[in-house]
Amino acid sequence: MARIGLCMIVKNEAPIIRRCLENVQLLADYVLIVDTGSTDGTQAAIHRFLHERSVPGEVIEEPWRDFAYNRSFALQKLREHRDIDYGLMIDADEVLVYEPGFEPKRFKQGLTLDLYDIETRYGNISYTRPQLFSNRLDFCYKGVLHEYLDGPPPLSRARASGFFNRPLQDSARSHNPQKFQDDARLLEAALAEETDPFLISRYTFYLAQSYRDSGDHAPALQAYLRRAGQGFWREEVFVSLLNAARLKERLGHEAAEIVQAFMAAHESLPNRLEGLHGAARICRIHNLYQQGYILARHALRLPPPATGLFVEAWIADYGLRDEYAVLAYWTGHYRETFDICLQLLKENRAPANYRPRLRQNAEFAISKLNQPELAKLIPAI
């Protein structure tokens, strides 16, 4: 059975570190934490947990340089423990949510590959990250911020099953009110010196994200468009184009230009639904009902993506059908409106505040159909 070593870098996480350690104790046979300069008692909190739970582990002090260096340093130290087969890298403000009936022993017995991606679910989005890796290979991290794991090719790789990662966003770094502005400055400085095209593309993407999250929308739009033209990972290109379209909407661009921007996102990665959903929504808002109806109908025929970067699962769950039902009504397809609203009400996937509107839309469709007997099919709110 494989042995897993928890591998972390921390600074000033005393309020939350015990929660993280308790959460991953189900999987971790060893704990190795690199502290990069805590002054709030984080180190003592870790030692206390290890002692109380009789968990083997250590805390190593190493001054902060950047995310890539300090995470790579932690990996290097874990590789010194030859009895550890896999490393699990996690942040202090993340927890693993285990599926009912999850069996750690069986999970560890099934570990044979070099690298495992773990699904992350944050709000309405999901994506995977490589967080579980062979401790026999020279993995390292690259990138001063939003770093990524790199290993010697070829790597056998799969998606871990039985749990997912849920970031809680309550780390010391998350409490910094200037976090996104600070990140933008760091990435601007990195871009001024970086020569590797892949890292340039990655820094450009996260610079756009930082501008957006700090409310600086015009520079964010330009950075997303630059990133979209740099190639490499198609998912990142898609997300860049999608966010560019949303920013054009926020900045008040013409409806036709916004629809075109959403369609450019869709065309860059046709298996993703967010671009078509966005284009259909803009069409509805601007009374372009027939165009929106055609776009939404096409989107409904596509299977939702199994995975991807920042996948917005709510769109496949209920958002696209909700949009389609409204567009169907305004284009005279009243039975389609009724059927979709009824379906959404019965499935009960949409948020509770959607239900009165879905019921009302179904009733509007019944009125147009002149079939009052259909009302008895509508479930109570």
N, C-alpha and C positions, 0 to 999 in steps of 0.2 A: 504494500500500500504506500502510495506517495506521501511524503511529508511536505507540508507547506509552511513557508516562513513569511510572516507578515513583514512587509517592508514599507517604511514611511519616512517622510521628512516633516518636521513640525517646528512651529515657533509660536509660543504664547497661546497654547490650546488647552490650558488647564480646565476651563469650564466644560469642555466637550470630549476630552481625550478618553475618559473612562467609558463613555457611551460607545465610542468607536471600538475600543478594545473588547468590551463585553459582547458587542455585536459580532465581531469576527472570530471570537474565541472558538466558535463552532468549527472553524476550518483551520485555524492557525496552530501549528505545533511548536512554533518558535516565533519570537517577536524581536525584530531589530528596528530600532527607531533612531534616526539621526536628528538631533536637535540642533537647530541653526542659530541659537542665541536667545532662548526663552528667558524671561525675567519674571514670570508669573507663577512659577512653581510647577510647570509642566513636567519637568524631569522627575520631580518627587512624586507627582501623581502617577506617572508610569511605573516607577519602582514600587510604589505602594500596591498598585494593581497586580503586578507580577508576583509580589510576595504573597498577597492575600489569596490569589488563585493558584499559586504554585505553578506558574507558567514560566518556562525557561525563556530568557530573553536578555536584552541589553539596550542601554541608551548610549549612543556615541555622540560626542560633541564635535561639531564641524562648522566653522564660520560660514555664513551665507555668501555665495557668489551669484549664482542664478539657478533657475529651476533645473536646467539640463545638468549642470555640474553636480549639484547636491543630490539629485535623484540618482545619477550615475554612480556617485560615491556610495550611496546606500546599496545599490546593486552589487558593487564591487565587494563591499563588506559582507553581504549575505553570501556571496560565492565562496567566501573563506570557510563557510560551514558546509562541509562535504556531505553531511548527513541530511541536508535539506534538498529536496528534489525540485520544488517549485517556489517561486516568489510571488507574493500577492501585494501589488502596490495599490494603496488606497489613501485618500486624504482624510484628515481628522473629522471633517464635517460630512462624510459620506457613511451610509449604512447599507448593508446588504439585506434585501428583503427575500426571505426564503419561502419557497413554495410549500404548501401543506404536504407533509410526508417526506420532505427532503432528508436524505440520509447522507451525512458527511462521509462515512466510511465507504459507502458505495461510490460516491462521487470521486473520492481520492483513488479508489481502485481503478477507476476508468480513465485516469489521466495518463496519456501516452504521448501526446503531441508536444511540439515545441512552444506553442503559444495559443492562448485562449482569449477570445474577446468576451467581455461582459457587457450585457445590455445596460444602458443608463436610461432611466426614466425621470425626467425633470419637467414638472408641469404638464403641458400638453404635447411635449416632444419626446422623442426617443432616439437613441443612437448607440453604437457599440464602441467600446474602447479596449485596447489590448492591456489587460491588467494582471493576467496570470501567465507566468512565463517560466520556462525551464531554467533552473539554477545552474545548469551545466554549460550554458552557452553565454557568450560575451555580449549580453544585451547592454544597451546604453540609451540615454536620452539625448535628443538634439533639440535645440531651440531655446532661446533665453526666456521665452514666455509661451504658454500653450504648447509646451514641449511634447514631443512624440517619441515613442519607444522604437528603437531600431535594433535589428539583430542580424547575424550572419546568414545570408541566403545559402541554400533554399530552406525555408521554414515550413514545417507542417503546422497547420492552423485550423481552428474551429471555434465555434461559439459555445461558451459554457452554458450549461442548462441547470435548472433547479433554483436559481435565484437571479435577482437583478440588483443593480446599484441605484440608490436613491440619494442624490446630493441634497443636503438640507440647507446649504448656503448660510451657515452661522459660524464660520471660522473667523479667526482674527482678521484675516485679509478682507473678508466680506464686510466687516464692520467699518472699513475705511471709506468715508464718504467721497473721497477722491479716487477711488479704485480705478475707475475706467479712464479718467483723465491721466492718472499715473501710468496705466498700461499703455495708453496711446503715446505718451512721451517716450516710454521705453522702446516701443516698437518703431517709432520714428527714428530713434537713435540707432537701433539695430539695422533698419533698412538703409541708413546712410552708409553703413560699413559692409553689409552683407554682399557677397558676390555669387553665392550658390543660388541658381535659379529656383530650385524647389523651396529653399528656405525663404527666398524673396516672396514667392507666391503665398506661402503660409503666413509670413509676417503681414503681408498686405491684407489677407483675409481677416486676420484678427485685429489689425488696425481699423478696418472698416467696422468690425463688431464693436470695438471700443468706442469709436466715434458715435456709432448709433446708440449704444447703451448710455453714453453721457449726454445724449440729446443733441449732438452736433450733426444734424442730418445732411447738410449739403456736402461737407467733406466725406461723410460716410458713403453717400451715393457715388461720388467720384472714385473712392477707394474700392467699392464693390465692383464698379465697372472695370477698373484696372485689373482687379483680381480675375474677373471673368475672362479677360483676354490673355491671361498668362498660362492657361492650359493646366496640365497635371490632373489631379483627382476630379473626376466629373461631378461627384457629389458636391464638392466645394464650389465648383463653377456654377452648378445649379442653384445652390443656396445664395451665392453672390447675386445672380440674376434675379432670383425671387425677392431678395431684400431690396435690390435696386428698384424693382417694380413697386414695392410697398412704400419705399421712400419717395418715389415720384408721385405717388398718390398723396402722401403726407405733405409734400411740398407744393401741391396744387397744380401739377402738370395736366395737360389736356387728357380727356378720357381716352381718346384714340391712342395716344402715346402710352398711356398706362396699360391698356389692354395689350398693345404690341409688346410692351416690356414683360408682362406676365407670359405671353405666348413665347417669347424668346427663352424664358426660363423653362417652360414646358418642352420646347423643341430641343433644348440642350440635354434633357434627360426625360424621355417620354414616359417612363414608368412611374414618375412621381406625379401626384395628383394636385399638389398645392398651386401650381401655375395655372392649370385650367380652372380650378376653383376660384382663384383670384380674378382671372379674366371674366368669368361668368358673373361674379359678384359686382365687378365694376360695370358690366353691361346692365345688370339689374338697376343699380343706383342711377345710371344715366338713361334709363328707359330704352335701352337697346335690347329689348326682350327677346326677339327672335334670334339674334346673334348669341345672346347668353344661353338661351335654351339649347341651341345646337352644341355649344361648347360643353355645357353641363351634361347633356345626354351622352356625348362622346366620352366624357370623363367617367361616367357611371359604368361604361362597358370595360373599363380598365381594371385589372386586379390591383389591390393595394400593394405597395412594395413590402417585401418581407423584412427589409432592413435598409438603412441609409443614414445620411447625416441629418440630424435634427428633423426626423420624420414627424409630422403633425398628425398623429393617429386620429384625432377627433374629426378630421376632414373625411376620412373614409368611414368612420363610425356613424356620423350623423350630419356633419356640416355640408357635404356635397349634396346629399339628398334633400336637405332642408332648402338649399339654394335652388335646386332643380324644381322642387315643388312650387315655389313662388313663381319661377320663370314659366313653368308649365301653365299656371293659372293665367298669367298675363298674355300667353300666346294661345289661349283657348283650349288647352288640353286639360279640361277640368277633372276627368276621371283619373288621370295620372296624378294630379295634385292630391285628390282624395286618397288614392291608393298609397302614395308615398307618406302622407301625413299619418294615415292609419298604421302603416308599417312602423314608423318612428315612434308613435305612441305605444304600440304594443311591445316593441323592443325595449323601450325605456332606457336607451343609452344617452339620449340628449339630456342636458342639465334640466333640473326641475323648472327653472324659469322659462324654458322653451315650451313647456307643455300647453299652457293656455293659448299661446299663439298658434301652435300646431293644431290644436282642436278648433280654434277659430278659422284657420285656413281650410281645414276639412269641411267646416260648416259652410264657408263661402262657396266651396266647390259643389257641395250638395245643392245649394240654392241655384247655382248656374245649371246644374244637371236636371233640376226639377225632380229629384228623386228623394223625397224626405225620408223614405224608409231606410236609407243608408245611415241615418243618424244613430240608429240603435246599435250599429257596429262600432261606434266610437267609444273607447274605454273611458271611464271616469278619470278625471285629473287627480 
